[in-house]
Amino acid sequence: MCGITGFIDFNGASSEHDLEQMTHSLEHRGPDGFGTFIHGTAHYKIGLGHRRLSILELSELGKQPMNWNQYTIVFNGEIYNFSEIKSDLQKRGHQFLSESDTEMILHAYGEWGEKCLDRFIGMFAFVIYDADKEAIFIARDRAGVKPLFLYQNNGLFLFASELKAFHQHPDFEKHISIPAVQAFLQYGSVPTPHCIFEHCRKLEPGHFMRSSLKNFQPETVQYWNVYDYYNQPKLDLSVEEAKNQTEELLKSACEYRMVSDVPVGVFLSGGYDSTCVTALLQKERTEALRTFTISVPDIGLNEAPYAKTIAEVLQTNHTETECSAREAIDLISELPYFYDEPFADSSAIPTTLVSKIARQHVTVALSADGGDEVFAGYNRYEMILKYGEKLNKIPAFARKSMAGVMDRIPADSIPVLKNKYNFAQRYEKTKAILRNTSDRNIMLSVSQLFTDEQIEKLSTHSFEKLSSYFDSTELTNYSPLAFAQAMDYQTYLLDDILQKVDRASMTVSLESREPLLDHRLIEFAAQLPDDFKFRDGSKKWLLKEIVHRYIPKSVMDRPKMGFAIPIESWLRNELRDLLETYLSRERITETGLFHWSEIDRLKTAFLSGRTEFGVKIWYLLSFMMWYEKWGK
């Protein structure tokens, strides 16, 4: 895993110094070295920059930018099956100098062109310059594990793994996109393909871009779509056949992600997803896996005992680290630098902490993200299945009346329930669902924080809704569960989970790998019957059955925890000064983006006891901290 950046300047004004500054801004992604390539013609100047985190081919033969024939590449990620592809290419007459997957990509592109992407199992974002054809080819992996930002304006095209590289180019024009700000307040991130700045966007997962540089008109093409697999008829398999085939795919996905020339570990929480990855890998090894977990007991985040139990059963080499609430809180001021597009998922804090611990021992860590989306593990799926049909039987006027009554009853005033985890936020979402019970609107309601109407009150500009995967009509053969899973795969997983893990791990130069996001796994799981995923009230039923082959069910049974942060309590106490500083009349007015009166109302209500406004205050604080760092 590395950092890539570069430019295509049709004005010819960009310099080697500009390229180096852009490249060095990504040093945390690749502290082991850097390289640049720059070439000019009568029509354009192109520059490619790379920061290296050495994982495969540790010698200078793995250095980038890398050249072969007329091709030059910068590449971020890993192609796990590169050895098999390389062998195929050698049979076709290709000769290699290194054991690098980067070199394999160059030869594969030379042999098969864009069709090489169909052969890759991995996570990747790369740019290839073809000097003979004077053309550019840019690609991103199927799930969107590796990020890639693009900028095009006034004859200048920029690309980078992180937005901060653009700020190092003197001709980058920094204009905040108002619709993107509004979307951030709804989702806690800016939805793909959009970006917080005008003239910027993200290359979508499963897409590539190509263009001649003689007549630069970039064309974006989709080469893979998860909806294609959800639209297939369900597979006719017995339970045992489904278990066995799924387990074989899981084994392959996990083993591929152990390919490395540096030490590899596994994040272990003791939940089903991370236990599955750990168990499958440890069973095939005599040497103990390195596993890692953290706990922050004084905020109630403590999965360590569960992880320790699993580690003892599987006999891994386990590292357990206890952090204090102060360590977690102190990270908050650092987040805007690494999350250089507004981001409000507070679980970025513990994710960064566990990455820091792991990096002291390994350079690569396997994470189990994606299990909930692929195998149906979220609580909202249970809610959709249990209550969706029942809610639709209630007349609309009755449902809306119920929501109106809830508007007048604060979450904090409801005995017993007010003490349940995240009750205030779930209370708000229930009101939104009561108002509209379609599959699409249920997913929107559980995914959005601020409603469209609330954004209208908050913003100084008219609300302009950005298009997103929620608007897709490509799903044609789906159940409510499949719809929810497919939407999460394209939205929450992409824009929240994967962005969080990429930045958190790269903060400390740690490569995070995601075996449960192997595209072969989702292609298969999407075609499994719903009752293989949710059965008898059990979410992720099939995955759990596979785990029970390795770990007794009695050991695994416990409530799902997650990386919950007591953000409402912190905002009223430890972060109160930060809140008052950034959410002040002066700073809010300076942005020109929000009505102070509405923010003051929310802040006052929250500090007076309306806990359900806490996450909204956190979103606003996160934005204002980002604005201070990058938006001015």
Stockholm file with secondary structure:
# STOCKHOLM 1.0

chainA/1-632         MCGITGFIDFNGASSEHDLEQMTHSLEHRGPDGFGTFIHGTAHYKIGLGHRRLSILELSELGKQPMNWNQYTIVFNGEIYNFSEIKSDLQKRGHQFLSESDTEMILHAYGEWGEKCLDRFIGMFAFVIYDADKEAIFIARDRAGVKPLFLYQNNGLFLFASELKAFHQHPDFEKHISIPAVQAFLQYGSVPTPHCIFEHCRKLEPGHFMRSSLKNFQPETVQYWNVYDYYNQPKLDLSVEEAKNQTEELLKSACEYRMVSDVPVGVFLSGGYDSTCVTALLQKERTEALRTFTISVPDIGLNEAPYAKTIAEVLQTNHTETECSAREAIDLISELPYFYDEPFADSSAIPTTLVSKIARQHVTVALSADGGDEVFAGYNRYEMILKYGEKLNKIPAFARKSMAGVMDRIPADSIPVLKNKYNFAQRYEKTKAILRNTSDRNIMLSVSQLFTDEQIEKLSTHSFEKLSSYFDSTELTNYSPLAFAQAMDYQTYLLDDILQKVDRASMTVSLESREPLLDHRLIEFAAQLPDDFKFRDGSKKWLLKEIVHRYIPKSVMDRPKMGFAIPIESWLRNELRDLLETYLSRERITETGLFHWSEIDRLKTAFLSGRTEFGVKIWYLLSFMMWYEKWGK
#=GR chainA/1-632 SS CCEEEEEEETTCCCCHHHHHHHHHTTGGGCBTCEEEEEEECSSCEEEEEEEBCCCSCCSGGGCSSEEETTEEEEEEEEETTHHHHHHHHHHTTCCCSSSCHHHHHHHHHHHHGGGGGGGCCEEEEEEEEETTTTEEEEEECSSCCSCCEEEEETTEEEEESSGGGGGGSTTCCCCBCHHHHHHHHHHSSCCTTCCSBTTEEECCTTEEEEEESSSCCCEEEECCCTHHHHTSCCCCCCHHHHHHHHHHHHHHHHHHTTCCSSCEEEECCSSHHHHHHHHHHHHTCSSCCEEEEEEEGGGTEECHHHHHHHHHHHTCEEEEEECCHHHHHHHGGGHHHHSCSCCCCTTHHHHHHHHHHHHTTCSEEECCTTHHHHHTCCHHHHHHHHHHHHHHHSCHHHHHHHHHHHHTSCGGGSTTGGGSTTHHHHHHHHHHHHHCCSHHHHHHHHHCSSCHHHHHHHBSSCCCCCCCGGGCCCCCSCCHHHHHHHHHHHTIIIIIIIHHHHHHHHTTTCEEECGGGCHHHHHHHTTSCGGGTSBTTBTTHHHHHHHTTTSCHHHHCSCCCCSCCCHHHHHHTTTHHHHHHHTSHHHHHHHTSBCHHHHHHHHHHHHTTCGGGHHHHHHHHHHHHHIIIIIC
#=GC SS_cons         CCEEEEEEETTCCCCHHHHHHHHHTTGGGCBTCEEEEEEECSSCEEEEEEEBCCCSCCSGGGCSSEEETTEEEEEEEEETTHHHHHHHHHHTTCCCSSSCHHHHHHHHHHHHGGGGGGGCCEEEEEEEEETTTTEEEEEECSSCCSCCEEEEETTEEEEESSGGGGGGSTTCCCCBCHHHHHHHHHHSSCCTTCCSBTTEEECCTTEEEEEESSSCCCEEEECCCTHHHHTSCCCCCCHHHHHHHHHHHHHHHHHHTTCCSSCEEEECCSSHHHHHHHHHHHHTCSSCCEEEEEEEGGGTEECHHHHHHHHHHHTCEEEEEECCHHHHHHHGGGHHHHSCSCCCCTTHHHHHHHHHHHHTTCSEEECCTTHHHHHTCCHHHHHHHHHHHHHHHSCHHHHHHHHHHHHTSCGGGSTTGGGSTTHHHHHHHHHHHHHCCSHHHHHHHHHCSSCHHHHHHHBSSCCCCCCCGGGCCCCCSCCHHHHHHHHHHHTIIIIIIIHHHHHHHHTTTCEEECGGGCHHHHHHHTTSCGGGTSBTTBTTHHHHHHHTTTSCHHHHCSCCCCSCCCHHHHHHTTTHHHHHHHTSHHHHHHHTSBCHHHHHHHHHHHHTTCGGGHHHHHHHHHHHHHIIIIIC
//
